[in-house]
Amino acid sequence: MQQYPVRWNVIAALIALGGATTFAAAATTAEEPAPLPIADVVVVSATRVGHTVFDMPASIDVIDASRIQQSQPRVNASEALAAVPGLVAQNRQNYAQDLQISSRGFGARSTFGVRGVRLIADGIPASMPDGQGQAATFNLDMAERIEVLRGPFSAIYGNHSGGVIQLFTRDGEGAPTIETSVSAGSYGSRKADVNAQGKQGTVGYVLDASRFETDGYRAHSAATREQAFAKLTLAPLQDAKLTIVANGLRQKDTQDPLGVSWATYQRDPRAGETDASDTQTPKRTLADRYDTRKSIDHQQIGANWEQQFGDDRLRVMVYGGNRQVIQYQSFSRAFQAPATHSGGVIDFDRDFYGADVNWTHVSQLGGGTLSTTFGVEYGRSSDDRKGYENYIGTQFGVKGALRRDEQDVVSNLDPYVQTEWQAGDWMLSAGVRRSTVKVSVDDRFASNGIDSGNLEFSHTTPVLGVLYRVSPMVNVYASAARGFETPTLNELFYSSAGGFNFGLKPAQSTHLETGIKTKLDQRTSLNAAVFQARTSDEVVVDSSGGGRTSYRNASKTLRRGLEVSLDSAWQSGLSTRVALTALRATYDQAFGAVPEGSRLPGVPKANAYAELAWKDSADRFGAALEGIATSKIFADDANADQAAPGYGIVNARVSANQQWNGWRFKQFARLNNLLDKNYVGSVIVGDTNKRYYEAAPQRNWLLGVSAAYQF
């Protein structure tokens, strides 16, 4: 099968097309109205005090509602996150394992869910105290914006904050509105959504429910996902706001296609890996023989209270929820001795809750404004976890004998303080957080090699940043921080010698960054940053096979990189966006069979996004071309096995909307991977069986329509 190297000419063509638009814009007549200036969005992620992105001493991007919702199915956050430099967000075509998200290389090795990157929705953590999170819980249908914070200032969020992704949903406003939308596309994908929102007096409300189904691009990858969301905003007292948010996610028997070997991918990118031990003719795939699948039932509710006292503010956040998961893996007695393995069926029931209380005080100091936030955050999750054999006799993919029975508790307690002083052209920002993470395992089935025990990890993460306004159009900044990353609960379960891995240590990192933010004019903004992160005791895969992965600490790693983003709004409704990332992430010291200088697996050396978009002056029609490119990605620490080749793809979209009386109608069409490339969309890091590769779809389409009525 033909392989495709990274097609940088695709990106170059789009950038050139954006440049040609610049000359066209300059040649327009004086009578043509000037475009509106690029909006400066106020964000809170880095300093907890509202500032525009331009005035932040940190790398932060804002994805607005139009980019999240228009001409998108709104199923995966990766749809919108592709346009953010420094971030790699991959749809694995596997809804049993969620997205693969990394920020400047942090989180790239995660085999399922998101780790190394902090997830937050409406101020409520979507990551557990051990650092593991699920982006699938984000409600994209009601999203107002997503803030993506990278670099040193992420460390103020504590454990597993190599980056921070915050979702903010809309508040109910105006007269009651009801909307329904449907979309359908390739591989049996279809989604239906209905929502209502409005405001009556001081009470705003948002309600949403959706159902997504797909037959899947890869063999054995069908999925059904149901989501529900509710949000109430109230003003019970003067200068006070209470927000209550509830959401639910349900997936029933979501198929897991597993990874495949390079030989299988070359033969057929959509195929599953054949089970060589199968006695049937023809032999079944591992996914089919073991019926690998996962069911999720997740509910969560949280409340935010904000009270203003003049310039000061009190904020209290509480949340709680439950998550139930049962997963069937391709793992049988053929892989492990029955006395030590914990079965191929994972079954856990998790209760979790937490709170964050903080106070912001504003005063005058030295001719400037000093804003200081004092706070404390607490979180706790408790798993009633069981494991079963995934066979009964000669039948696989069923719940068999009990092999695991334990209670796992993880908690964190993090006091923090963050202060900012602003005077004239200078802004100084500093913070410190003390994180304590406790892990407790009560093994009620000791013969599976888990055993009971306790662990405690503590670390102090200081952050310091300075910004100087060179001119009203140019800001320069520098920042530094210390961060840390504990092993997740799943990474602690096994060691290569067997039993719970009590010897696994947290990774500690030092982050440096300097950058420039400039407005070339009212229509064009340019952000650029260079950064470095040195990490000791990086947690890496030790061995992975048969549904069981163990981890170890590597010695040292080094990440150095450059991020650039350029946004322009031209005449005649044209706009462009370019986001470029260059990142060299390597092991800075040899360990085991891994030589010094080896690239970190799962981390591309370079990736790029470019977009040329157009909409008419009345905002009735729109169209765009998108280009995405990435360099090759290694799947193993030693870089000895076949890397996933680099690729470049082009997507196109068109949209239209109409209004009639109280009605608003929208339609869109997308054609992804226009050039019909075969490429590996993501890799499973460190799989001992070398089944690393997860194919991305070839040319595919999506159509969507919606209708909304405002009473």
C-alpha positions as CSV (number, residue, x, y, z in Angstrom):
1,M,0.0,0.0,0.0
2,Q,1.3,3.4,-0.9
3,Q,2.5,5.6,2.0
4,Y,2.3,9.3,2.0
5,P,4.9,11.6,3.6
6,V,3.9,14.8,5.2
7,R,2.6,17.1,2.4
8,W,3.9,20.5,3.5
9,N,3.0,21.8,0.0
10,V,-0.7,21.5,1.1
11,I,0.0,24.0,3.9
12,A,2.2,26.2,1.7
13,A,-0.5,26.4,-0.8
14,L,-3.0,27.6,1.8
15,I,-0.6,30.1,3.3
16,A,0.1,31.4,-0.2
17,L,-3.6,31.6,-0.9
18,G,-3.9,33.6,2.4
19,G,-1.1,35.9,1.2
20,A,-2.7,36.4,-2.1
21,T,-5.8,37.5,-0.3
22,T,-3.7,40.1,1.5
23,F,-2.9,41.8,-1.8
24,A,-6.4,41.5,-3.0
25,A,-7.6,43.2,0.2
26,A,-5.1,46.0,-0.2
27,A,-6.4,46.6,-3.7
28,T,-10.0,47.1,-2.7
29,T,-11.6,50.5,-3.3
30,A,-11.9,53.1,-0.6
31,E,-15.6,52.9,-0.7
32,E,-15.6,49.3,0.5
33,P,-16.4,49.2,4.2
34,A,-13.5,48.2,6.4
35,P,-13.7,44.9,8.2
36,L,-14.3,44.8,12.0
37,P,-11.2,44.5,14.1
38,I,-10.2,41.1,15.6
39,A,-12.0,40.6,18.9
40,D,-10.0,40.5,22.1
41,V,-11.6,37.8,24.2
42,V,-11.4,38.1,28.0
43,V,-10.0,34.8,29.5
44,V,-9.4,33.6,33.0
45,S,-7.4,30.5,32.7
46,A,-3.9,31.7,33.4
47,T,-4.2,34.3,36.2
48,R,-7.8,33.8,37.5
49,V,-8.3,37.6,36.9
50,G,-10.0,38.5,33.6
51,H,-7.7,39.8,30.8
52,T,-7.6,39.6,27.1
53,V,-5.5,37.0,25.4
54,F,-3.2,39.8,24.2
55,D,-2.5,40.9,27.8
56,M,-1.7,37.5,29.2
57,P,1.9,36.5,30.0
58,A,1.2,33.0,28.7
59,S,0.4,30.9,25.6
60,I,-3.4,30.7,25.5
61,D,-5.8,30.3,22.6
62,V,-9.6,30.8,22.6
63,I,-11.8,28.7,20.3
64,D,-15.1,30.5,20.0
65,A,-18.6,29.0,19.5
66,S,-18.6,29.5,15.7
67,R,-15.5,27.3,15.3
68,I,-16.8,24.7,17.7
69,Q,-20.3,24.4,16.4
70,Q,-20.6,25.6,12.8
71,S,-20.1,23.0,10.1
72,Q,-19.1,20.4,12.7
73,P,-20.8,17.3,14.1
74,R,-19.9,18.4,17.6
75,V,-19.0,14.9,18.7
76,N,-15.3,15.2,19.5
77,A,-13.3,18.1,20.9
78,S,-10.6,17.3,18.4
79,E,-12.8,18.8,15.7
80,A,-12.0,22.3,17.0
81,L,-8.7,21.7,18.8
82,A,-6.9,21.0,15.6
83,A,-6.5,24.8,15.1
84,V,-4.5,25.3,18.3
85,P,-0.6,25.4,18.1
86,G,1.2,23.2,20.6
87,L,-1.7,20.8,20.9
88,V,-2.2,17.4,19.3
89,A,-5.8,16.2,19.5
90,Q,-6.5,12.9,17.6
91,N,-9.8,11.2,17.0
92,R,-8.7,7.6,17.4
93,Q,-11.8,6.2,15.6
94,N,-12.3,4.3,18.8
95,Y,-15.0,5.6,21.0
96,A,-14.2,3.0,23.7
97,Q,-10.9,4.8,24.4
98,D,-11.8,8.5,23.9
99,L,-9.5,11.1,22.3
100,Q,-5.8,11.2,22.4
101,I,-4.7,14.7,23.5
102,S,-1.2,16.1,24.3
103,S,0.1,19.6,25.0
104,R,3.7,20.2,24.1
105,G,4.2,16.4,24.3
106,F,2.6,16.0,27.8
107,G,0.0,13.3,27.7
108,A,1.1,11.7,24.4
109,R,1.6,8.2,25.9
110,S,-1.9,7.9,27.2
111,T,-3.4,4.6,25.9
112,F,-7.0,5.7,26.8
113,G,-8.6,8.9,28.0
114,V,-6.6,12.1,28.7
115,R,-3.7,12.3,31.1
116,G,-1.0,15.0,31.5
117,V,-3.5,17.7,30.5
118,R,-6.0,19.1,32.9
119,L,-9.7,19.1,31.7
120,I,-12.2,21.6,33.2
121,A,-15.8,22.3,32.2
122,D,-17.6,25.4,33.6
123,G,-15.1,25.6,36.4
124,I,-15.7,21.9,37.4
125,P,-12.9,19.4,37.0
126,A,-13.3,16.8,34.2
127,S,-10.1,15.2,35.4
128,M,-9.9,12.9,38.4
129,P,-7.5,13.6,41.4
130,D,-5.0,11.1,39.8
131,G,-4.9,13.1,36.6
132,Q,-7.0,10.9,34.3
133,G,-9.8,12.6,32.4
134,Q,-12.4,12.1,29.7
135,A,-12.9,14.7,27.0
136,A,-16.1,12.8,26.0
137,T,-17.9,14.4,28.9
138,F,-17.6,17.9,27.3
139,N,-20.9,19.1,25.9
140,L,-19.9,20.7,22.6
141,D,-23.5,21.5,21.5
142,M,-23.8,24.2,24.1
143,A,-20.2,25.4,24.1
144,E,-19.6,29.1,24.2
145,R,-15.8,28.8,24.0
146,I,-12.8,26.7,24.8
147,E,-9.7,28.1,26.5
148,V,-6.4,26.2,25.8
149,L,-3.6,27.1,28.2
150,R,-0.1,25.8,27.5
151,G,3.3,26.2,29.1
152,P,4.5,27.4,32.6
153,F,1.2,28.9,33.8
154,S,-0.5,25.5,33.4
155,A,1.4,24.4,36.5
156,I,-0.8,26.6,38.8
157,Y,-3.5,24.0,38.3
158,G,-1.4,21.4,40.0
159,N,-1.0,17.7,39.2
160,H,-1.1,16.7,35.5
161,S,-1.2,20.2,34.2
162,G,1.2,20.0,31.2
163,G,-1.7,22.0,29.6
164,V,-5.2,23.1,30.6
165,I,-8.3,22.8,28.4
166,Q,-11.3,24.7,29.8
167,L,-14.8,24.4,28.3
168,F,-17.3,27.2,29.0
169,T,-21.0,26.6,28.0
170,R,-23.4,29.4,27.2
171,D,-25.8,31.0,29.7
172,G,-29.5,31.1,29.0
173,E,-30.4,34.5,27.6
174,G,-33.3,36.3,26.0
175,A,-36.7,34.9,25.0
176,P,-37.2,31.1,25.1
177,T,-35.6,29.4,22.1
178,I,-35.9,25.7,21.0
179,E,-33.6,24.2,18.4
180,T,-33.2,20.8,16.8
181,S,-30.4,19.6,14.6
182,V,-29.5,16.5,12.7
183,S,-26.4,15.4,10.8
184,A,-25.4,12.3,8.9
185,G,-22.3,11.2,7.1
186,S,-19.9,8.4,6.0
187,Y,-19.7,5.0,7.8
188,G,-23.2,5.2,9.2
189,S,-22.5,8.3,11.3
190,R,-25.6,10.2,12.4
191,K,-26.5,12.5,15.3
192,A,-29.6,14.2,16.5
193,D,-29.7,17.0,19.1
194,V,-32.4,19.1,20.7
195,N,-31.9,22.0,23.0
196,A,-33.8,24.8,24.7
197,Q,-32.5,28.0,26.3
198,G,-33.8,31.3,27.6
199,K,-34.1,33.6,30.6
200,Q,-37.0,34.5,32.8
201,G,-36.4,37.3,35.2
202,T,-33.1,36.5,37.0
203,V,-33.2,32.8,36.1
204,G,-31.4,31.6,32.9
205,Y,-31.6,28.0,31.7
206,V,-30.1,25.8,29.1
207,L,-31.2,22.2,28.3
208,D,-29.7,19.8,25.8
209,A,-29.9,16.2,24.8
210,S,-28.3,14.3,21.9
211,R,-27.7,10.9,20.5
212,F,-24.8,9.9,18.2
213,E,-24.4,6.6,16.4
214,T,-21.8,5.3,14.0
215,D,-21.0,2.0,12.3
216,G,-17.3,3.0,12.6
217,Y,-14.5,3.4,10.0
218,R,-12.4,0.6,11.4
219,A,-13.6,-2.9,11.8
220,H,-15.4,-3.6,15.0
221,S,-15.7,0.2,15.9
222,A,-19.5,0.8,16.1
223,A,-20.6,3.2,18.9
224,T,-23.7,4.8,20.4
225,R,-23.3,7.9,22.6
226,E,-26.1,9.6,24.5
227,Q,-25.5,12.9,26.3
228,A,-27.7,15.2,28.4
229,F,-26.9,18.6,29.8
230,A,-28.7,21.2,32.0
231,K,-27.5,24.6,33.3
232,L,-29.2,27.1,35.5
233,T,-27.9,30.6,36.3
234,L,-29.5,32.5,39.1
235,A,-28.9,35.9,40.8
236,P,-30.3,35.2,44.3
237,L,-28.5,38.2,45.9
238,Q,-27.2,41.5,44.7
239,D,-23.7,41.1,43.1
240,A,-24.1,37.3,43.3
241,K,-24.4,34.6,40.7
242,L,-25.2,30.9,41.2
243,T,-24.6,28.5,38.4
244,I,-25.7,24.8,38.6
245,V,-24.6,22.4,35.9
246,A,-25.5,18.8,35.4
247,N,-24.5,16.4,32.7
248,G,-24.7,12.8,31.8
249,L,-22.9,10.5,29.3
250,R,-24.0,7.0,28.3
251,Q,-22.3,4.6,25.9
252,K,-23.6,1.0,25.7
253,D,-21.3,-1.8,24.3
254,T,-19.1,0.6,22.4
255,Q,-16.9,-1.6,20.2
256,D,-13.1,-1.4,20.6
257,P,-11.2,-2.1,17.3
258,L,-7.8,-2.3,19.1
259,G,-4.6,-1.4,17.4
260,V,-3.0,-3.3,14.5
261,S,0.5,-4.2,13.4
262,W,2.2,-2.5,10.6
263,A,1.7,-5.5,8.3
264,T,-2.0,-5.5,8.9
265,Y,-2.3,-1.7,8.4
266,Q,-0.5,-2.0,5.1
267,R,-2.7,-4.8,3.9
268,D,-6.0,-3.1,4.9
269,P,-6.1,0.1,7.1
270,R,-9.7,-0.7,8.2
271,A,-9.0,-4.3,9.1
272,G,-8.6,-5.7,12.6
273,E,-5.6,-7.8,13.8
274,T,-6.1,-11.5,13.2
275,D,-5.9,-13.8,16.3
276,A,-3.2,-16.3,15.3
277,S,-4.4,-18.7,18.1
278,D,-7.9,-18.9,16.8
279,T,-8.9,-22.4,15.8
280,Q,-11.7,-21.4,13.5
281,T,-11.2,-21.1,9.7
282,P,-11.0,-18.3,8.6
283,K,-9.3,-17.0,11.7
284,R,-11.2,-14.2,13.5
285,T,-9.7,-10.9,14.6
286,L,-8.8,-10.4,18.2
287,A,-11.6,-7.8,18.5
288,D,-14.2,-10.1,17.1
289,R,-13.1,-13.2,19.0
290,Y,-13.1,-11.5,22.4
291,D,-15.9,-9.1,21.4
292,T,-13.8,-6.2,22.8
293,R,-16.2,-3.5,24.0
294,K,-16.8,-0.9,26.7
295,S,-19.9,0.5,28.4
296,I,-19.9,3.9,30.3
297,D,-22.5,5.5,32.5
298,H,-21.4,8.9,33.8
299,Q,-23.4,11.5,35.7
300,Q,-22.1,14.7,37.4
301,I,-23.5,17.8,39.0
302,G,-21.8,20.9,40.2
303,A,-22.5,24.4,41.5
304,N,-20.6,27.6,41.4
305,W,-21.3,30.6,43.7
306,E,-19.7,33.9,42.9
307,Q,-20.2,36.9,45.2
308,Q,-18.7,40.3,44.5
309,F,-17.7,42.6,47.4
310,G,-16.7,45.7,45.6
311,D,-13.6,44.8,43.7
312,D,-13.1,41.6,45.8
313,R,-14.7,38.3,45.0
314,L,-15.6,35.1,46.8
315,R,-16.0,31.9,44.7
316,V,-17.2,28.5,46.0
317,M,-17.4,25.5,43.7
318,V,-18.7,22.0,44.7
319,Y,-19.3,19.0,42.6
320,G,-20.1,15.3,42.7
321,G,-20.8,12.4,40.5
322,N,-20.7,8.7,39.6
323,R,-19.0,6.8,36.8
324,Q,-19.6,3.1,36.0
325,V,-17.5,1.3,33.4
326,I,-17.4,-2.3,32.2
327,Q,-14.8,-3.2,29.6
328,Y,-14.0,-6.4,27.8
329,Q,-10.4,-6.8,26.6
330,S,-8.6,-9.2,24.3
331,F,-6.9,-10.9,27.3
332,S,-7.1,-14.5,28.3
333,R,-5.4,-17.3,30.2
334,A,-3.2,-17.8,27.2
335,F,-1.3,-14.6,28.1
336,Q,-0.8,-14.8,31.9
337,A,-0.6,-17.5,34.5
338,P,-4.0,-17.8,36.1
339,A,-2.5,-17.3,39.6
340,T,-1.4,-13.8,38.8
341,H,-3.6,-12.2,36.1
342,S,-6.6,-10.1,37.1
343,G,-8.9,-11.1,34.2
344,G,-9.8,-9.5,30.9
345,V,-13.0,-7.8,32.1
346,I,-12.7,-4.5,34.0
347,D,-15.7,-3.5,36.1
348,F,-15.7,-0.5,38.4
349,D,-18.2,1.8,40.0
350,R,-16.7,5.2,40.9
351,D,-18.1,7.9,43.2
352,F,-16.3,11.2,43.1
353,Y,-16.7,14.7,44.6
354,G,-14.7,17.8,45.4
355,A,-14.7,21.5,46.1
356,D,-12.7,24.7,45.4
357,V,-13.0,27.8,47.5
358,N,-11.1,31.0,46.7
359,W,-11.0,34.7,47.6
360,T,-9.7,37.4,45.3
361,H,-8.6,40.7,46.9
362,V,-7.8,43.8,44.9
363,S,-5.8,46.7,46.3
364,Q,-3.4,49.5,45.2
365,L,0.3,49.1,45.6
366,G,3.3,51.1,44.3
367,G,1.2,53.0,41.9
368,G,-0.3,49.9,40.4
369,T,-3.2,47.4,41.0
370,L,-2.5,44.2,43.0
371,S,-4.9,41.3,42.7
372,T,-4.3,38.3,44.9
373,T,-6.3,35.0,45.0
374,F,-6.1,32.7,48.0
375,G,-7.7,29.3,47.5
376,V,-7.8,25.6,48.4
377,E,-9.0,22.7,46.2
378,Y,-10.0,19.2,47.3
379,G,-11.0,16.2,45.2
380,R,-11.7,12.5,46.0
381,S,-12.6,9.5,43.9
382,S,-13.4,6.0,45.2
383,D,-13.6,3.0,43.0
384,D,-15.3,-0.3,43.8
385,R,-13.2,-2.2,41.2
386,K,-13.6,-5.8,40.1
387,G,-12.0,-7.9,37.4
388,Y,-13.3,-11.1,35.8
389,E,-12.0,-13.6,33.4
390,N,-13.3,-12.8,29.9
391,Y,-14.1,-16.4,29.1
392,I,-16.2,-19.3,30.3
393,G,-14.8,-22.6,29.1
394,T,-14.0,-22.0,25.4
395,Q,-16.3,-19.0,25.0
396,F,-14.5,-15.6,25.0
397,G,-15.9,-12.1,25.5
398,V,-18.1,-13.0,28.4
399,K,-17.9,-12.3,32.2
400,G,-16.3,-15.4,33.8
401,A,-14.8,-16.1,37.2
402,L,-13.8,-13.3,39.6
403,R,-10.1,-12.4,39.5
404,R,-10.0,-9.0,41.1
405,D,-11.8,-7.3,44.0
406,E,-10.6,-4.0,45.6
407,Q,-11.4,-0.5,46.8
408,D,-9.2,2.2,45.3
409,V,-9.3,5.7,46.7
410,V,-7.4,8.8,45.3
411,S,-7.6,12.2,46.9
412,N,-5.9,15.6,46.5
413,L,-5.6,18.6,48.7
414,D,-4.1,21.7,47.1
415,P,-3.9,25.1,48.8
416,Y,-2.7,27.8,46.4
417,V,-2.1,31.6,46.1
418,Q,-1.8,33.6,42.9
419,T,-1.0,37.3,42.7
420,E,-0.8,39.8,39.9
421,W,0.6,43.4,39.9
422,Q,-0.1,45.7,37.0
423,A,1.2,49.3,36.6
424,G,1.8,51.2,33.5
425,D,3.3,49.0,30.8
426,W,4.3,46.2,33.2
427,M,2.4,43.2,34.5
428,L,4.0,40.8,37.0
429,S,2.3,37.6,37.9
430,A,3.3,34.9,40.4
431,G,1.7,31.9,42.1
432,V,2.4,28.8,44.2
433,R,0.5,25.7,44.8
434,R,1.1,22.8,47.2
435,S,-0.3,19.6,45.9
436,T,-0.7,16.5,48.0
437,V,-2.1,13.3,46.3
438,K,-2.9,10.2,48.3
439,V,-3.6,6.7,46.9
440,S,-5.1,3.9,48.9
441,V,-5.7,0.3,47.6
442,D,-7.6,-2.2,49.7
443,D,-7.1,-5.5,47.9
444,R,-9.8,-8.1,48.7
445,F,-8.5,-10.6,46.2
446,A,-4.7,-10.6,47.0
447,S,-3.8,-13.6,44.8
448,N,-4.1,-11.4,41.6
449,G,-0.9,-9.7,42.5
450,I,-2.3,-6.3,43.3
451,D,-2.0,-6.2,47.1
452,S,-3.1,-3.5,49.5
453,G,-1.1,-0.4,50.2
454,N,-0.9,3.4,50.4
455,L,1.1,6.1,48.6
456,E,1.4,9.8,49.1
457,F,2.9,12.3,46.6
458,S,3.6,16.0,47.5
459,H,5.0,18.8,45.4
460,T,5.2,22.6,45.4
461,T,4.6,24.2,42.0
462,P,5.7,27.9,41.8
463,V,4.9,30.0,38.7
464,L,6.4,33.4,37.7
465,G,5.6,35.6,34.7
466,V,6.3,39.1,33.5
467,L,4.7,41.0,30.6
468,Y,5.9,44.3,29.1
469,R,3.9,46.5,26.7
470,V,6.4,47.7,24.1
471,S,3.6,49.6,22.4
472,P,-0.2,49.5,22.2
473,M,0.3,46.9,19.4
474,V,3.2,44.8,20.8
475,N,3.5,42.8,24.1
476,V,6.5,40.7,25.1
477,Y,6.5,38.2,28.0
478,A,8.5,35.5,29.8
479,S,7.4,32.9,32.3
480,A,8.8,30.0,34.3
481,A,7.4,27.2,36.5
482,R,7.9,23.9,38.2
483,G,5.4,21.2,37.6
484,F,4.7,17.6,38.5
485,E,2.8,14.6,37.3
486,T,1.9,11.7,39.5
487,P,1.3,8.2,38.1
488,T,-2.4,7.7,37.5
489,L,-4.2,4.9,39.3
490,N,-4.1,2.7,36.2
491,E,-0.4,3.2,35.8
492,L,0.2,2.1,39.4
493,F,-1.8,-1.2,39.2
494,Y,1.0,-3.3,37.8
495,S,4.8,-3.6,37.8
496,S,7.0,-5.7,35.6
497,A,7.7,-7.9,38.7
498,G,4.0,-8.3,39.5
499,G,1.9,-6.6,42.1
500,F,1.0,-3.0,42.7
501,N,3.8,-0.6,41.6
502,F,4.7,1.1,44.9
503,G,8.0,2.2,43.5
504,L,6.7,4.4,40.7
505,K,7.5,8.1,41.3
506,P,5.9,11.3,40.0
507,A,7.6,13.1,37.2
508,Q,8.9,16.6,38.0
509,S,9.4,19.3,35.3
510,T,10.9,22.8,34.9
511,H,9.2,25.0,32.3
512,L,10.5,28.1,30.6
513,E,8.8,30.2,27.9
514,T,9.2,33.6,26.2
515,G,7.0,35.1,23.6
516,I,5.6,38.0,21.7
517,K,2.0,39.0,20.9
518,T,1.5,41.7,18.3
519,K,-1.4,43.2,16.4
520,L,0.0,44.0,13.0
521,D,-3.1,46.1,12.4
522,Q,-6.7,46.0,13.4
523,R,-7.3,43.0,11.2
524,T,-4.2,40.8,11.9
525,S,-2.7,39.3,15.1
526,L,0.5,37.3,15.4
527,N,1.5,35.2,18.5
528,A,4.8,33.4,18.8
529,A,6.5,31.6,21.7
530,V,9.6,29.5,22.3
531,F,9.6,27.1,25.2
532,Q,11.6,24.5,27.0
533,A,10.6,21.8,29.5
534,R,13.0,19.5,31.3
535,T,11.5,16.5,33.1
536,S,13.0,14.0,35.5
537,D,11.5,10.6,36.3
538,E,9.2,10.7,33.3
539,V,6.6,7.9,33.6
540,V,7.0,5.6,30.5
541,V,5.6,2.2,29.4
542,D,7.7,-0.7,30.7
543,S,5.7,-3.5,29.1
544,S,2.3,-3.7,27.5
545,G,0.5,-6.8,26.2
546,G,-2.5,-9.0,26.8
547,G,-4.5,-6.1,28.2
548,R,-2.0,-5.4,30.9
549,T,0.4,-2.5,30.9
550,S,3.1,-1.7,33.5
551,Y,5.1,1.5,33.8
552,R,8.5,2.7,35.0
553,N,10.4,6.0,35.5
554,A,12.7,7.1,32.7
555,S,15.7,9.3,33.7
556,K,15.3,12.7,31.9
557,T,13.5,14.2,29.0
558,L,13.8,17.5,27.2
559,R,11.2,19.3,25.2
560,R,12.1,22.4,23.1
561,G,9.8,24.0,20.7
562,L,8.3,26.9,18.8
563,E,4.7,27.9,18.4
564,V,3.3,30.5,15.9
565,S,-0.3,31.5,15.2
566,L,-1.4,34.1,12.7
567,D,-5.0,35.3,12.4
568,S,-6.3,37.8,9.8
569,A,-9.7,39.2,8.9
570,W,-9.5,40.6,5.4
571,Q,-11.8,42.6,3.1
572,S,-14.8,40.9,1.3
573,G,-15.5,38.5,4.2
574,L,-12.2,36.6,3.9
575,S,-10.2,35.4,6.9
576,T,-7.2,33.2,7.4
577,R,-5.7,31.3,10.3
578,V,-2.3,29.6,10.4
579,A,-1.0,27.6,13.4
580,L,2.5,26.0,13.3
581,T,4.3,23.9,15.9
582,A,7.9,22.7,15.9
583,L,8.8,20.4,18.9
584,R,11.8,18.4,19.6
585,A,10.9,16.0,22.5
586,T,13.7,13.6,23.4
587,Y,15.1,11.4,26.1
588,D,17.9,13.5,27.5
589,Q,19.6,10.4,29.1
590,A,19.7,6.8,28.1
591,F,17.7,4.2,30.1
592,G,17.4,0.4,29.5
593,A,17.6,-0.3,25.8
594,V,16.6,3.3,25.0
595,P,19.5,5.4,23.7
596,E,20.0,9.1,24.6
597,G,18.4,11.4,22.0
598,S,15.5,9.0,21.2
599,R,12.3,10.9,20.4
600,L,9.4,10.6,22.8
601,P,6.8,8.3,21.3
602,G,3.4,9.8,20.3
603,V,4.9,13.3,19.8
604,P,5.3,14.7,16.2
605,K,8.3,16.8,15.5
606,A,6.2,19.3,13.6
607,N,2.5,19.9,12.9
608,A,0.5,22.6,11.2
609,Y,-3.0,23.9,10.6
610,A,-4.0,26.4,7.9
611,E,-7.5,27.8,7.0
612,L,-8.9,30.1,4.4
613,A,-12.5,31.0,5.1
614,W,-15.1,33.3,3.5
615,K,-18.5,34.5,4.5
616,D,-20.8,37.1,2.9
617,S,-21.5,40.5,4.4
618,A,-25.0,39.4,5.6
619,D,-23.5,36.2,7.1
620,R,-25.8,34.0,5.0
621,F,-23.2,31.9,3.3
622,G,-19.8,30.6,4.2
623,A,-17.1,28.3,2.9
624,A,-13.6,27.3,3.9
625,L,-10.6,25.1,3.1
626,E,-8.6,23.5,6.0
627,G,-5.2,22.0,5.8
628,I,-3.7,19.7,8.5
629,A,-0.2,18.3,8.4
630,T,2.0,16.4,10.8
631,S,5.4,14.8,10.7
632,K,6.1,11.1,11.5
633,I,5.3,9.8,15.0
634,F,7.3,7.0,16.8
635,A,5.3,4.5,18.8
636,D,8.1,3.0,20.9
637,D,10.7,4.6,23.2
638,A,13.8,3.3,21.4
639,N,12.4,4.5,18.0
640,A,13.3,1.0,16.6
641,D,9.9,0.1,15.2
642,Q,8.1,1.5,12.2
643,A,7.0,5.1,12.8
644,A,3.6,6.2,11.7
645,P,4.4,8.3,8.6
646,G,3.7,12.0,8.4
647,Y,0.8,13.1,6.4
648,G,-1.0,16.2,5.0
649,I,-4.8,16.4,4.4
650,V,-7.2,19.0,3.1
651,N,-10.8,19.4,4.2
652,A,-13.6,21.6,2.8
653,R,-16.8,23.0,4.3
654,V,-19.7,25.1,3.2
655,S,-22.6,26.6,5.2
656,A,-25.7,28.6,4.8
657,N,-28.3,30.1,7.2
658,Q,-31.7,31.9,6.8
659,Q,-34.1,33.7,9.1
660,W,-37.8,34.0,8.7
661,N,-40.0,35.6,11.3
662,G,-38.9,33.9,14.6
663,W,-37.2,31.0,12.7
664,R,-33.5,30.5,12.1
665,F,-32.3,27.7,9.7
666,K,-28.8,26.4,9.1
667,Q,-27.3,23.9,6.8
668,F,-23.7,22.7,6.3
669,A,-21.7,20.2,4.3
670,R,-18.2,18.9,5.0
671,L,-15.8,16.8,2.8
672,N,-12.9,15.6,4.8
673,N,-9.6,14.2,3.4
674,L,-10.3,15.6,-0.1
675,L,-7.3,13.9,-1.6
676,D,-8.4,10.5,-0.2
677,K,-5.1,9.7,1.7
678,N,-4.4,6.6,3.7
679,Y,-2.7,7.6,6.9
680,V,-2.3,6.6,10.5
681,G,-4.3,9.0,12.7
682,S,-2.9,7.9,16.1
683,V,-0.6,5.4,17.7
684,I,-0.8,3.2,20.8
685,V,2.4,3.9,22.6
686,G,4.6,1.0,23.8
687,D,2.4,-2.0,22.9
688,T,4.6,-5.1,23.4
689,N,2.8,-6.9,20.6
690,K,3.6,-4.0,18.3
691,R,-0.1,-3.4,17.5
692,Y,0.6,0.4,17.6
693,Y,-1.4,1.7,14.6
694,E,-4.9,3.2,14.4
695,A,-6.0,4.3,10.9
696,A,-7.8,7.5,10.1
697,P,-10.7,7.7,7.6
698,Q,-10.1,8.2,3.9
699,R,-12.3,10.7,2.0
700,N,-15.6,11.1,4.0
701,W,-18.5,13.4,4.1
702,L,-21.0,14.9,6.5
703,L,-24.2,16.9,6.1
704,G,-26.2,18.7,8.8
705,V,-29.3,20.9,9.2
706,S,-30.8,22.7,12.1
707,A,-33.9,24.8,12.8
708,A,-34.5,27.1,15.8
709,Y,-37.5,29.1,16.9
710,Q,-37.5,32.0,19.3
711,F,-40.8,32.6,21.0
